[in-house]
Amino acid sequence: MSIGGPQALASLEEAMRDIRREEDEISRRLARSTEIVAKIKESEAELFRQLAQLRLDPAIQAELDGRISTAESKARESLKSHGKAVDQAQKNIEDLEAGRVSLVERRRDAVADLAEKQKALDALLQEVSARLETDPAYAEKRAAAKSLGEVADQSMEKTRLAEADREEKGKPYRDDPLFMYLWDSGYGTSAYKANNLVRYLDGLVAGLVGFQKARPNYAMLNDIPLRLREHAERQEANAQAAEAALVSLANEAADAAGGRPLREAKAKAEADVQAIDAAIVEAEDKRNEAGEALQSLTNGSDPALASAAAALAAALGQEDIQTLLAEARRTRTGKDDTIVAQIDESRTRMREEEEESRDLRERSKTLAARRRELEDIQWEFKKQRFDDPRSTFREDKLVGDLLNDFLRGGISAASYWDQWRKSQNWAPGNEWGAGNASTRRSSGSNSSPWGDQGGFHWPDNSIGGSSSGGKSKPSSGGFGGGWGGGGNSGGGFSRPRTGSAGTRKHSGFKTGGGF
């Protein structure tokens, strides 16, 4: 079962929202954990006060209580300030995410508007194309352009064969170091410069390897492909000029039929989509920066909070307090045992809370890495215009099982994106740059079915060019570098990034989760 381009992008966006929701939930859970740990430490401090009342004289009790109270007060104030900072950071993220979602919705509407403009333009071009089919002058020019294109293709094929022949038959010459020494020095030509002794010795070498007979053969072997390529490039230029004239004639006919306003309206709609895409990237980067700021608050690296917590821990870890606890463990009284058991229980709870927080922080890092990869994929998806309504994908599992595999770390982002590219098709009659002289022999062109910037996008093959049967062959965009992650296919993403948000280090997802 196939899936349409807009629906596919919407599914990726829903996965993005799932990741962000889970990131937000982890941030809230970490903030609560910080409060829980602080309350446990306060409870432990109170238990030590009770233990001191049972075992120490009033003077020592007062001194110990003063130390603990001072540390508690500092920790409480720091926790209060920390809580306000976390609340503000979470509010910033919520506002930025709301802005990002609004942009995504605006883009969806803008793409729908662009699709309507393209549909109206395609309808007009179909009408103009049908009229051109009955125009004898146009038919003559198209036949001439087609003939020139065939000649150019044949010339280029002969050139490729001659170059392959040069590589194969020239190998024995290139493998002979004495022959190549003489060839590179220009021996036997006006370019040869040497003194009498060297000339004499080179003459002996030339006689030894039969250079005088071999040199013309090797020269011809190299010269023929050069001449053929020059001829092929001239034929290609003629073919492109003929096709450019054909496109120009068709564009004039389209303009005469009222196509210019439609083309300009479509160009404006395209510019609107591009502007929104740039705004989405900016919003995502700001959201990522806000997320990193919140993460620094919830990962225990807040200096003020860490200092206060350390002061309280130091107050509860001093030697006299530890001695008090050790003596209470040695002597068996009912009240001592109850307080000691409560202290042990609070410390166990705190260790469990801290361990869970460590796991949450690791998961938060994984989620952040996966979110950035999904942002990269969405960027490439839109860059290739795969969300065009005329774009389809053969495999609906791209938004099902394969998406889940990617989110859980089962496949790399590069491999997942490669699956999208292999599955993609354009609706028949919407080939990339079909009939456009600038892309006639450039399968890696950046043209797209959204329309060519310099003129009309002509449907079908009404003005020449080769048909791809509806299957696109777009350029790979930003791929071409190494990809960190060990995927099945190489490549890197071209989405622009700022700051440190572009790190590729990540680990696999834990079992379970929100996906």
Secondary structure, DSSP 8 states (H G I E B T S, - for coil): --EEHHHHHHHHHHHHHHHHHHHHHHHHHHHHHHHHHHHHHHHHHHHHHHHHHHHS-HHHHHHHHHHHHHHHHHHHHHHHHHHHHHHHHHHHHHHHHHHHHHHHHHHHHHHHHHHHHHHHHHHHHHHHHHHHHT-HHHHHHHHHHHHHHHHHHHHHHHHHHHHHHHHHHTHHHHT-HHHHHHHHHTTTSTT----HHHHHHHHHHHHHHTHHHHHHHHHHHHHHHHHHHHHHHHHHHHHHHHHHHHHHHHHHHHHHTTHHHHHHHHHHHHHHHHHHHHHHHHHHHHHHHHHHHHHHHHTT--HHHHHHHHHHHHHHTSHHHHHHHHHHHHS--HHHHHHHHHHHHHHHHHHHHHHHHHHHHHHHHHHHHHHHHHHHHHHHHHHTTTTSTTEEES-GGGGTHHHHHHHTTSS-HHHHHHHHHHHEEE-TT--TTTT-GGGTT-TT----TT--TTS----TTTT-----TT------TT--S--TT--SS---------TTTT--------SS---
